[in-house]
Amino acid sequence: MRALRVVLAVVFAGTVFVQALMVWVLVSGSDPEAGSLPLTPLRVITILGMVAGQVALVSVWRLVTMVRRDTVFSHAAFRYVDAVIGAIVAAALLWFTVTAINAPDQRDDPGVTVIMGGIGLAILGVALIVLVLRMLLAQAVARDVEARRMRAELDEVI
């Protein structure tokens, strides 16, 4: 648990640092690069993508806390799992936006756009995997509630 928390904290701090630098570049107007792609929209998308990642990181942190406290099999866990799913879907939509921005420059080699679209679908696939895990959590919570009810009934009988 500690190792996971260290990794989550380091990644969160790293994304905040990179976001601060990117926001500074956007606000100050001091663009160090002069590429052919529209860098300002890509930077904004990157900042938003990091926000989606941060939402997922905080949600996982909360779920890890619930595991440590042995409260993960409760209805409170669903909001964090839903936040992770939402963050992954948002990241996929942002990736599809990057793909659309990049596509006009790839007319000579559309394979890059197809590969980028495939990566977006893979990101959505991760969201579907987490959705399946959410359904498993729902089953576990239902069974836990049922077991508690049966245990209470048994305690009454005894």
Secondary structure as GFF3:
##gff-version 3
##sequence-region A 1 158
A	DSSP	alpha_helix	2	28	.	.	.	ID=ss1
A	DSSP	alpha_helix	39	68	.	.	.	ID=ss2
A	DSSP	alpha_helix	76	102	.	.	.	ID=ss3
A	DSSP	three_ten_helix	103	106	.	.	.	ID=ss4
A	DSSP	alpha_helix	111	157	.	.	.	ID=ss5
###
